[in-house]
Amino acid sequence: MRSLCAACLLTWIDLVSTAKTHFRQAPQSLAPATGPIREGADADQEVAELTKEVNDLKQLVGTLVKSTDVHLEPGTADARACSHLSGSNRSRAAMAAQGWQLSVSDTEFQPQWMKAWMGGPGVGTLRFKLHGAGRLSMRVGNKFVSADPRNLVTVRLNGIDIASYAQWEEEVLCLQFSDGDQLEIAEVMSIIYLADVQIICQDPDAHAQKLSHLFAAGRPCRGGQSVRLRTRCNCNTGEQQWTEAVVQEIMSENRAIIKYPSIRPNASHTTTVAEISAPDVHWQVPGANEAEQLMSTAGLLNPGEHLAPRCAAFEAKQRGNVGVAMLATPEFQSMYAKQIQSITCYARSQGYDLHVLNGAEFPVCKQANWFFKKHCMVAKLLELQTPGYSMAVIDSDVIAFVFERGLEYWLQRGGDLQFYERGMGPEVAAGNYIAKNKPWVRNWLMGWTSFDSRMPKGYSSADNGAIHVHLVETLQLEGAERCAQQYAQLTSKVENLHPYFAFINCTKTLLGPPRHWQMESPGEVLTIWPRFNFFVDDGVYVDFNGSSALGPIMHHGIKSAEGVGKYKLDLNKCARTTPLINGDDFGERMLLLAKSYPEFYPSGPECRGRQCAEKCMPDLSCPPLENNEEPAPKRRQRQLILAGDDSSAVRASSGMAVETAKVRSLPADYAGSFS
């Protein structure tokens, strides 16, 4: 029992007024869903309305002050929300009957506790959907003895990391919840320990319900906005705790990637990212925490209700024209029907165009080699689109497994033409890339197809070998002639790959680390992404796993029905049947992978750049270097060839007619970027 403090109430009213003023001053782009913030006379009217709301609030609170006591009592919410693990209920079947979902291979039950684990590197989870509103407390921890950094038990509420436990760590954890909240306890290389689960439900208070309309209305949130997330609550006082966060990437109106401080012990990184729903993200409002505590103490705020408005939605940026394209004969379309169906699901979920070509659409593409024909078809297909149209080009053995996340991360950060380094090899991959409908991009692709008649007698991996010569030649790197000669002299068959990889190493030495390359004219940029930091990579090297929050959204090299089955997709519903790995867990795996292959991933105490594995692999944020960033490549002094839109040099190499070109020297103030 606790009496209502009139002085505290007045303080709270002042805080509410401050919060209301703060809301009114929000930018117009973040106005409430009910309408934009008004100006002029309308703004005066809005002030009057807000003033009336605050006065009504004071009158209502004045009525409540007459009540001398407020208290919490167990309510009549769904019985499953108030159940707890005790006595004869200690069994897997009993937990399932209460509403728990157990995705573990092994369990152990005792009168006072239970343990659960998956075994090996797999992720084991206990999940529970909470009903009603109130407070949950439980003793939770990790009972596995291992110094492996992956040995962690993590508690999440609505996908947000709340607590994490290394070997032999445990505690009593308390959470405030509202109806529909999702509790998850996950383990990787560890054993979940769970005991004394107690849930106290609270009926919504009628007075608080009358107040809630003043605070519950959500407001849109935008990319880059500072927000806050609910974490644990104090087990003694019930005070809700919060963590500051930032909206990193908006996936849709309802989902966004949120970055917030990592709570993991001995984590290799200080922040974590997670895919979170809009209602679980709150605005940051000065004074809101103190005001909420006063209201909760007075019984004027229901569990799960907060002064700071929730994100009613995320302001998704207007997407430009985007499509996904692949080339496959009818035979291969049948062979890879499931893979293509996954791409269809992805394109539909993102509102992208889907182009499935069979090779007969553009008769002008007469290349004998199918792989070179593909790039000609892409160039011609691009030409039919609106200027600036972005196209993700993929092989037919690519599967989409993250339907929620679009290509915007790469479209906003990469150049007009984007490639990537193969995850576990020295090559720049050729089969999957992003191309914008710009004349220089189409010309570059046509120049690439000209290698159809330039392939050496020996094994050259068709377009995958050719792209390396085309890169060093069009980037005008010093030493390109030497690498081109090695390419021309390839005579060994596929059984002897040493000459081929010697040629690849020649080109990669010239190219150096992945970067954004400035091409012939300012604004023309070709990007090469670091391994596993592009939208697609080889699935076999990550055990066909991924995360909805970070990393590739598609995997290459999935050639069988068995391989498709590993992704647990219901393609008829365009949905996953099991959740993907949490972003933190996947990031830790990627860091361990990178450290195991130092020849492909720079790492260790001597690594100083932005692409060091320790800095960027845990959240797969390794960036391409800038055009002139050290170690700067050696490029020959060049001239800009300007003929309206087209480069005559590239067009000549592609066999296209060459128009008269105006030539001018590179501006003196621009020469440095090519040094």
KOLROMI-407131 format. One record per residue (C-alpha): residue in one letter; z, y, x. Coordinates in steps of 0.5 Angstrom, whole numbers, padded with zeros to 4 digits, always signed. Each point is the difference from the previous one (the first is absolute). Example, Ala and Ser with C-alpha at 12.3 -4.5 7.8 and 13.67 -1.06 7.14 Angstrom:
BEGIN
A+0016-0009+0025/S-0002+0007+0002/
//
This chain:
BEGIN
M+0000+0000+0000/R-0002+0007+0003/S+0001+0007-0004/L-0006+0004+0000/C+0001+0006+0005/A-0002+0007-0003/A+0000+0003+0006/C-0005-0005+0003/L-0004+0000-0006/L-0001+0008+0001/T-0002-0002+0007/W-0005-0005-0003/I-0003+0005-0005/D-0002+0005+0006/L-0003-0006+0004/V-0004-0002-0006/S-0002+0007-0001/T-0002+0000+0008/A-0004-0006-0001/K-0004+0003-0006/T-0002+0006+0004/H-0002-0005+0005/F-0005-0004-0005/R-0003+0007-0003/Q-0002+0002+0007/A-0004-0006+0002/P-0007+0000+0002/Q-0005+0000-0006/S-0003-0006+0002/L+0007-0003-0001/A+0001+0002-0007/P+0003-0004-0005/A-0004-0005-0003/T+0001+0004-0007/G-0004+0006+0003/P-0001+0004+0006/I+0005+0006+0002/R-0002+0006-0004/E-0001+0007+0002/G+0001+0007-0002/A+0003+0001-0007/D-0001-0008-0001/A+0005+0000+0007/D+0005+0004-0004/Q+0000-0004-0006/E+0001-0006+0005/V+0006+0003+0003/A+0003+0002-0007/E-0001-0008-0002/L+0003-0002+0006/T+0006+0005-0001/K+0001-0003-0007/E+0000-0007+0003/V+0006+0002+0004/N+0004+0003-0005/D-0001-0006-0005/L+0002-0004+0006/K+0007+0005+0001/Q+0001-0001-0007/L-0001-0007+0000/V+0005-0001+0006/G+0005+0004-0003/T+0000-0005-0006/L+0001-0005+0005/V+0006+0003+0004/K+0004-0001-0007/S+0000-0007+0002/T+0006-0001+0005/D-0002-0007+0003/V-0007-0003+0001/H-0001-0008+0003/L-0005-0005+0001/E+0000-0007-0004/P-0004-0006+0000/G-0006+0001-0005/T-0004-0005-0004/A-0006+0000+0005/D-0004-0006+0001/A+0005-0006+0002/R-0004-0002+0006/A+0001+0007+0003/C+0008-0001-0001/S-0001-0007+0003/H+0003-0002+0007/L+0000-0006+0004/S+0007-0004-0001/G+0003-0007-0001/S-0005-0005-0003/N-0006+0005+0000/R+0000-0002+0007/S-0007-0003+0000/R-0008+0002+0001/A-0001-0002-0007/A+0006+0004-0003/M-0003+0006+0004/A-0007-0001-0002/A+0003+0000-0007/Q+0004+0007+0001/G-0007+0003+0002/W+0000-0001+0007/Q-0007-0002+0004/L+0002-0004+0006/S-0006+0000+0005/V+0003-0004+0005/S+0000-0008+0003/D+0007-0001+0001/T+0007+0002-0004/E+0007-0002+0001/F+0005+0001-0005/Q+0008+0001+0000/P+0005+0002-0005/Q+0000+0007+0003/W-0006+0001+0003/M-0008-0002+0001/K-0005+0000+0006/A-0007+0000-0001/W-0006+0000+0006/M-0007-0002+0000/G+0000-0003+0007/G-0005+0002+0006/P-0004+0007+0000/G-0001+0000-0007/V+0004+0005-0005/G+0005-0002-0005/T+0002+0004-0006/L+0005+0000-0005/R-0002+0005-0006/F+0003+0002-0006/K-0002+0005-0006/L+0006+0005-0002/H+0001+0001-0007/G+0004+0006-0003/A+0003+0005+0004/G+0006+0000+0005/R+0003-0002+0006/L-0001-0007+0004/S+0004-0002+0006/M-0001-0006+0005/R+0002-0003+0006/V-0006-0001+0004/G-0002-0002+0007/N-0004-0004+0005/K+0003-0007+0003/F-0005-0002+0005/V+0002+0000+0007/S-0006+0003+0004/A-0002+0006+0005/D-0007+0000-0003/P-0001+0007-0002/R-0004-0003-0007/N+0007-0003-0002/L+0001+0005-0005/V+0003+0000-0008/T-0002+0006-0003/V+0002+0002-0007/R-0005+0005-0004/L+0000+0003-0007/N-0007+0002-0003/G-0003-0002+0007/I+0005+0005+0004/D+0004-0003+0006/I+0007+0001-0002/A+0003-0004+0005/S-0001-0005+0006/Y+0004-0005+0004/A-0001-0003+0006/Q+0003-0007+0002/W+0007-0001-0003/E+0000+0007-0003/E+0003+0001-0007/E+0003+0005-0005/V+0002+0002-0007/L-0006+0004-0002/C+0000+0004-0007/L-0006+0003-0004/Q-0001+0004-0006/F-0006-0003-0004/S-0004+0002-0006/D-0004-0004-0005/G-0005-0004+0003/D+0002+0001+0007/Q-0003-0006+0005/L+0005-0002+0005/E-0002-0004+0006/I+0003-0004+0006/A-0004-0002+0005/E+0000-0004+0006/V-0004-0001+0006/M+0002-0005+0006/S+0007+0000-0003/I+0005-0002-0006/I+0002+0004-0006/Y+0007+0000-0002/L+0002+0002-0007/A+0007+0000-0003/D+0004+0003-0005/V-0006+0003-0004/Q+0003+0005-0006/I-0004+0004-0004/I+0004+0005-0005/C-0004+0003-0005/Q+0001+0007-0004/D-0003+0002-0006/P-0004+0007+0000/D+0005+0005-0002/A-0002+0004-0006/H+0002+0007+0003/A-0004-0002+0006/Q-0006-0002-0004/K+0000+0007-0003/L+0000+0003+0007/S-0005-0005+0003/H-0006+0004-0003/L+0002+0006+0004/F-0001-0004+0007/A-0004-0006-0002/A-0007+0003+0000/G-0004-0002+0006/R-0005+0004+0004/P-0006-0002+0004/C+0001-0001+0008/R-0005+0001+0005/G-0002-0003+0007/G+0005+0003+0005/Q+0005+0002-0005/S+0007-0001+0003/V+0004-0004-0005/R+0006-0005-0001/L+0001-0007-0001/R+0007-0003-0003/T+0003-0005+0004/R+0007-0003+0000/C+0006+0003-0004/N+0007+0000+0002/C+0004-0006-0002/N+0007+0004-0001/T-0003+0007-0003/G-0007-0002-0003/E-0003+0006+0003/Q-0007-0001+0001/Q-0003+0000+0007/W-0007+0003+0002/T-0005+0000+0005/E-0005+0005+0002/A-0008-0002+0000/V-0007+0002+0000/V-0006-0002-0004/Q-0004-0002+0005/E-0006-0003-0004/I-0002+0000-0007/M-0003-0006-0002/S-0001+0001-0008/E+0004+0005-0005/N+0005-0006+0000/R+0001-0002+0007/A+0001+0003+0007/I+0002-0002+0007/I+0006+0003+0001/K+0003+0001+0007/Y+0008+0001+0001/P+0005-0002+0006/S+0000-0007+0002/I+0007-0004-0002/R-0001-0006+0004/P+0004-0001+0006/N-0003+0000+0007/A-0007+0002-0003/S-0006+0001+0004/H-0001+0007-0004/T+0004+0005-0003/T-0004+0000-0007/T-0002-0005-0005/V-0006+0001-0005/A+0000-0003-0007/E-0004+0000-0006/I+0004+0003-0006/S-0001+0001-0007/A+0000+0008-0002/P+0007-0001-0004/D+0003-0003+0006/V-0001+0007+0003/H+0004+0006-0001/W-0001+0007+0002/Q+0005+0004+0005/V+0004+0005-0004/P+0005+0004+0004/G+0007-0001-0003/A-0002-0006-0004/N+0004-0005+0003/E+0006+0004-0001/A-0002+0001-0007/E-0001-0007-0001/Q+0007-0002+0002/L+0003+0005-0004/M-0003-0002-0006/S+0001-0008+0001/T+0007+0002+0001/A+0000+0003-0006/G-0004-0005-0004/L-0005+0004-0001/L-0006-0003+0004/N-0002-0007-0002/P-0001-0006+0006/G-0007+0001+0002/E-0001+0007-0002/H+0000+0006+0005/L-0001+0007+0000/A-0006+0001+0005/P-0006-0002-0004/R-0004-0007+0001/C-0007+0000+0002/A-0003+0000-0007/A-0007-0002+0004/F-0003+0001+0007/E-0005+0005+0001/A-0006-0004+0002/K-0005+0004+0004/Q-0007+0000-0004/R-0004-0006+0004/G-0007+0001+0002/N-0006-0005-0001/V+0002-0006+0003/G-0003-0007+0000/V+0001-0007+0003/A-0007-0003+0003/M-0001-0007+0002/L-0007-0004+0002/A+0000-0007-0002/T-0006-0005-0002/P+0001-0004-0007/E+0002-0006+0004/F+0006+0004+0003/Q+0002+0004-0006/S+0001-0007-0003/M+0004-0003+0006/Y+0004+0006+0000/A+0001+0001-0007/K+0008+0001+0000/Q-0001+0005+0006/I-0005+0004-0004/Q+0005+0000-0006/S+0006+0002+0004/I-0005+0006+0002/T-0002+0001-0007/C+0008+0001-0002/Y+0001+0005+0005/A-0006+0004-0001/R+0002+0000-0008/S+0007+0002+0002/Q-0002+0006+0004/G-0005+0002-0004/Y-0005-0001+0006/D-0008-0002-0001/L-0001-0007+0002/H-0007-0002+0003/V-0002-0007+0001/L-0007+0000+0004/N-0004-0007+0000/G-0005+0003+0006/A-0006+0001-0005/E+0002+0007-0002/F-0003+0004+0005/P-0007-0003+0003/V+0000+0005+0005/C+0005-0004+0004/K-0004-0005+0003/Q+0005-0002+0006/A+0000-0007+0002/N+0007-0001+0001/W+0004+0000-0006/F+0006+0004+0003/F-0005+0006+0002/K-0003+0000-0007/K+0007+0001-0003/H+0001+0007+0004/C-0007+0002-0002/M+0001-0002-0007/V+0007+0004+0000/A-0004+0006+0003/K-0005+0000-0006/L+0005-0001-0005/L+0004+0006+0003/E-0006+0004-0001/L+0000-0001-0007/Q+0007+0003-0001/T+0003+0007-0001/P+0001+0003+0007/G+0006-0001+0003/Y+0001-0007-0004/S+0005-0005+0004/M-0002-0007+0000/A+0005-0006+0003/V-0005-0005+0003/I+0003-0007+0000/D-0003-0007+0001/S+0000-0005-0005/D+0006-0004+0003/V+0005+0006-0001/I+0005-0001-0005/A+0004+0006-0004/F+0008-0002-0001/V+0003+0007+0000/F-0003+0003-0007/E+0005+0006-0001/R-0002+0004+0007/G-0007+0003+0000/L-0004+0002+0006/E+0002+0008+0000/Y+0005-0001+0006/W-0006-0002+0005/L-0005+0005-0004/Q+0005+0006+0001/R+0001-0002+0008/G-0006-0003+0002/G-0007+0003+0002/D-0007-0001-0004/L-0001-0007+0003/Q+0006-0004+0002/F+0001-0007+0003/Y+0006-0004+0003/E+0002-0004+0006/R+0000-0007-0002/G+0007-0002+0000/M+0001-0006+0005/G-0006+0002+0004/P-0004+0005+0005/E-0005+0001-0005/V-0002+0006-0005/A-0001-0004-0006/A-0007+0001-0004/G+0001-0003-0006/N+0004+0005-0004/Y+0000+0007+0000/I+0000+0007-0004/A-0006+0004+0000/K-0001+0007-0003/N-0007+0002-0003/K-0001+0005+0005/P-0007+0000+0004/W+0003-0001+0007/V+0003-0006-0003/R-0006-0003-0003/N-0004+0001+0006/W+0006-0003+0005/L+0000-0006-0005/M-0008-0001+0001/G+0001+0001+0007/W+0004-0006+0000/T-0005-0004-0004/S-0005+0001+0006/F+0004-0005+0004/D-0004-0005-0004/S-0005+0000+0004/R+0004+0002+0007/M+0004-0006+0000/P+0001-0004+0006/K-0002-0008+0001/G+0007-0002+0001/Y+0006+0001-0005/S+0001+0007-0002/S+0004-0001-0007/A-0006+0004-0003/D+0003+0006-0003/N+0007-0001+0003/G-0003+0001+0007/A-0005+0005-0002/I+0005+0005-0002/H+0003+0000+0006/V-0006+0002+0004/H-0002+0005-0006/L+0007+0003+0001/V+0000+0002+0007/E-0007+0002+0000/T+0001+0005-0006/L+0006+0002+0002/Q-0003+0002+0007/L+0005-0003+0004/E-0001-0001+0008/G-0002-0007+0002/A-0003-0002-0007/E-0006-0002+0004/R+0004-0005+0004/C+0002-0003-0007/A-0006+0000-0003/Q-0003-0003+0006/Q+0005-0006-0001/Y-0002-0001-0007/A-0007+0000+0001/Q+0001-0006+0006/L+0004-0004-0005/T-0003-0007+0001/S+0006-0005-0001/K+0001-0004-0007/V+0006+0001-0004/E+0003-0006+0004/N+0001+0005+0006/L+0003+0006-0003/H+0002+0003+0007/P-0006+0004+0001/Y+0001+0003-0007/F+0007+0002+0000/A-0002+0003+0007/F-0005+0005-0003/I+0005+0001-0006/N+0006+0002+0006/C-0005+0005+0003/T-0001+0004-0007/K+0007+0000-0001/T+0002+0002+0007/L-0005+0006-0002/L+0003+0001-0007/G+0007+0000+0002/P+0006+0000-0006/P-0003+0001-0007/R-0001+0007-0002/H-0003+0005-0004/W-0007+0002+0003/Q-0004+0006-0001/M-0007-0001+0000/E-0006+0004+0000/S+0002+0006-0004/P+0007+0003-0002/G+0003-0004-0006/E-0004-0006+0002/V+0006-0005+0001/L-0001-0008+0002/T+0007-0003+0000/I+0002-0007+0003/W+0007-0002-0003/P+0006-0004+0004/R+0001-0007-0001/F+0003-0002-0007/N+0000+0008-0002/F-0007+0000-0004/F-0001-0002-0007/V-0002-0007+0002/D+0001-0005+0005/D+0000-0008+0002/G+0005-0003-0005/V+0002-0006+0004/Y+0003+0004+0006/V+0006+0002-0005/D+0000-0007-0004/F-0003+0003-0006/N+0005+0005-0001/G+0001+0007-0002/S+0003+0006-0003/S-0001+0004-0006/A+0003+0006+0004/L-0004+0000+0007/G-0005-0003+0004/P-0007-0003-0002/I-0001-0001-0008/M-0006-0005+0002/H+0000-0006+0004/H-0007-0003+0004/G-0002-0007+0001/I+0003-0003-0006/K-0006-0006-0001/S+0003-0005-0004/A+0004-0001-0007/E+0006-0002+0004/G+0000+0006+0004/V-0001+0004-0007/G+0006-0004-0003/K+0005+0003+0006/Y+0000+0006-0003/K+0003-0002-0007/L-0005+0004-0004/D-0001-0001-0008/L-0007+0003+0000/N-0001+0000-0007/K+0005+0005-0001/C-0001+0003+0007/A+0007-0001+0002/R+0005-0003+0005/T+0004-0006-0002/T+0005+0001+0005/P+0002+0007+0003/L-0002+0002+0007/I+0004+0001+0006/N+0004+0006+0000/G-0002+0005+0005/D+0005+0000+0005/D+0000-0007+0001/F-0008+0000+0001/G+0001+0006+0005/E+0005-0004+0004/R-0005-0006+0000/M-0005+0004+0002/L+0004+0003+0006/L+0002-0007+0002/L-0008-0002+0000/A-0002+0006+0004/K+0005-0001+0005/S-0002-0007+0001/Y-0007+0003+0002/P+0001+0005+0005/E-0008+0000+0002/F-0002+0002-0007/Y+0006+0005-0002/P+0003+0005+0005/S+0008-0001+0000/G+0006+0000+0004/P+0004+0005+0004/E-0006+0003+0004/C-0004+0001-0007/R+0000+0008-0001/G-0005+0001-0005/R-0001+0000-0008/Q-0003-0007+0000/C+0006-0003+0003/A+0002-0006-0004/E+0008+0002-0001/K-0002+0006-0003/C-0005-0001-0005/M-0001-0008-0001/P+0007+0000-0004/D-0004+0004-0006/L-0007-0001+0002/S-0001+0007+0002/C-0004+0000+0006/P-0004+0006+0000/P-0007+0000+0004/L+0000+0005+0005/E-0003+0007+0000/N-0007+0001+0003/N+0002+0003+0006/E+0007-0003+0000/E+0003-0003+0007/P-0003-0005+0003/A-0006+0004-0002/P-0007-0004+0001/K-0005+0002+0005/R-0006+0003-0004/R-0006+0002+0002/Q-0002+0008-0001/R-0004+0000-0006/Q-0004+0004-0005/L+0000+0001-0007/I-0006-0002-0004/L-0001+0004-0006/A-0005-0002-0005/G+0003+0002-0007/D+0004-0006-0001/D-0004-0006+0005/S+0001-0001+0007/S-0007-0002+0003/A+0003-0004+0005/V+0003-0005-0004/R-0006+0000-0005/A-0005-0001+0005/S+0005-0006+0002/S+0000-0003-0007/G-0008+0000+0000/M+0000+0006-0005/A-0004+0006+0000/V+0002+0005+0004/E+0000+0007-0002/T-0001+0007+0004/A+0007+0001+0003/K+0003+0007+0002/V+0005-0001+0006/R+0005+0004+0002/S+0005-0001+0006/L+0008-0002-0002/P+0004+0007+0000/A+0004+0001+0006/D+0006+0000-0004/Y-0001-0007-0003/A-0002-0003+0006/G+0007-0002+0002/S+0001-0005-0006/F-0006-0004+0003/S+0003+0000+0007/
//
